[in-house]
Amino acid sequence: MRVFFVFFFLGSLKLTAQYVTFTAELGDSTTLVLGDSKRISKLTFYVSDVQLETMNGEFVEVAAYHLIDFKDSNSLKIETDNEREIKSIHFKLGIDSTTNVSGAYGGVLDPTKGMYWSWQSGYINFKIEGVVQREKYILHLGGYSYPFKSVQQIILPVKTQSDEFRITLPVDEIIEKLIPIDNTIMSPSLKAVEMSKSVSSFFYLK
Amino acid sequence: MKKNVIALLVIIFFLLSFRQVSKEVFEFPDLFPTPTYDFKNNPLDSNKIELGRLLFYDAILSKDNSISCSTCHSRFNAFAHNDHNLSHGINDKIGTRNAPVLFNLAWQPTFMWDGAVNHLDMQALAPISSATEMGEDIVNVVDKLQNDPFYRNKFYTAYNDSIVTGEKVLKVLSQFQLTLVSANSIYDRVKSGEGEFNDQELKGYKLFQENCNTCHQEPLFSTYELAQNFIAIDSNLNDYGRGVISKSSDDSLLFKIPSLRNLEYSFPYMHDGRYFELNTVLNHYTSKETKLKFKKEGLKKVNLSEDDKVDLIAFLLTLNDKEFVFNEKHRFPRELLIKWKE
């Protein structure tokens, strides 16, 4: 059996270099125990309100909105001028409700980025698409208003100070735990909220 | 030295005033409430309004250059689709809903019949992307405009930058549509003390206030909330309105309340355009079946005699705004014809 790691390093934080880097290590296919192919063709998601909490409880803003696209290595890096030791990293998976109801934005929030629904308003917070066991899966998680509000706050405690902190999303967890529940989600729903919670719980600091 | 300073001030003043020429103030009558649209994020500017008008009338927004916004939202019909119950799109595809009128959009908190769009800026994405309307993608729209020297120029004039973005396209479309203010009907003139209703219209006005004003509230003639219209579901369309978006049975068959302004120009009526005459709409609301449904929902029944209906329609026709539908500022831009010939 081939062993394959499907890791997505959301971020690596370089304190001394004064920027946050995001690196992706992601294979396009792997082997399941059953021997079927699994593939990821798209993995894009928003992180917003990215902040570093310093040891004395101050918050340093790193990015207001950022779009991670594993096919675009430039998107995997956020610059910061912080040089202090940090206690934890705070960020949201997705876009807050206020931004969702305030009209058109440019930059990473421009609707041409493919992360906005058209037939109803709202950003798609998290997109993963691919094939597993010869079946297509497509998860577009989003929704900004109750009961479908899907943006998630994530706080990752920093255990050891380092030049590089990597926020990691183990994609295998999504494929093994979430795709079997539902492999097609393309609109706001309670299931999308549950999945958003699950995805946010998978992130960890490597 | 002093002369130089004065000359400099004159030049600065001249430059400033030059820039201010394009700034526009959003004008609306005192009778109207404060707009819900936040102009701070998209301040009106005559160059942007003009660019928005060009895009509104240009089929470049659609996949095969066949459908523009104005195809289904024509000026003479208060920007609705005259005589068509359901809107048409590319390859003669027919949609599931009646193209709504476009005016007084700055006061509307949501858009589309199901209220699925929460901001005017984002509304255009829906028809652009819909397979039965323009069948296009905002990414392609931006590419097409970016590769078109005419539009590159226009974007430069509007934004001092020729880079086309999705944000800019959506915002200029909003700008033009925000200028579609309809507030010059007989009703408006009566309210501002410049005119009077005749006896029949006055009777109709009272009937309106007693029976219709809860949902079709003055002076916009809609609260722009979502409500049931109690028409039977069309089994071909199976349109459950808001319920489809919210996935809640409580919202089943809720549709956005349309304004009663400009009814003469904007038939047919209702979200699926099933009624071609105002009388038919009134007959629906006063029918036995509807009354029973109103009762069940705890709503005040609409009671109108045949004479009442005639009077009520006489009043409703005072909401027609001829100046609006013939407003030259909103017409097809001739510049497009020249562009198309080239």
Interface residues (C-beta under 8 A of the other chain):
Chain A: N100 V101 S102 G103 A104 Y105 G106 D110 P111 T112 K113 G114 Y116 S118 W119 Q120 S121 G122 S189
Chain B: D38 N41 N42 M112 A116 V117 N118 H119 L120 D121 M122 L125 A126 I128 S129 S130 I138 V139 V142 T165 G166 E167 K168 L170 K171 S174 I245 K247
